[in-house]
Amino acid sequence: MKKVMLLVLVAILLPLTFARADYLKGYLDEIGDTDHFLINTSSDTLDVTFSYPATAEFWVLVLGKSGTNLGYFDLSEGEVIQLTGGGKFILVIISQSGDGQWTASY
C-alpha cells in the first residue's frame, strides 16, 4: 500500500515547478490541497524556513531525488526543515486543515 501511494504521489509530481530562487510562495485552498517545489543544492546542509497562516495546519513531505520518502514534517512543530547531504529534494506542502498562503525561504 505504501509503495502504491508513493508511486501515485510521484506520478502527480512529474510536472514539477523547478525553483531556482531563495524565496517561494503558494496558496493552499482546502484540506488535502498540495503544492510542491524542487530544491537542488550542493550544500551539505540547507535550512528551509516556512511561514503559513496561524489558523491552518500545514505539513511538508520531503522526497529525495529518486522519490524516496525522507519524512513528513508538521510545521506546527517547527517551521524550519533542515535538508542534509546535498542534491535534489522535492518538498510537498499539504493542507491538513485550513487554507492560505505559504512561503518558503532558503
ABEGO torsion letter per residue (X at the ends): XAAAAAAAAAAAAABBBBBABABBBBBBABBGBBBBBBBBBABABBBBBBBBBAABBBBBBBBBAAGBBAEBBBAAAEABBBBBGEEBBBBBBBBABEBEBBBBBX
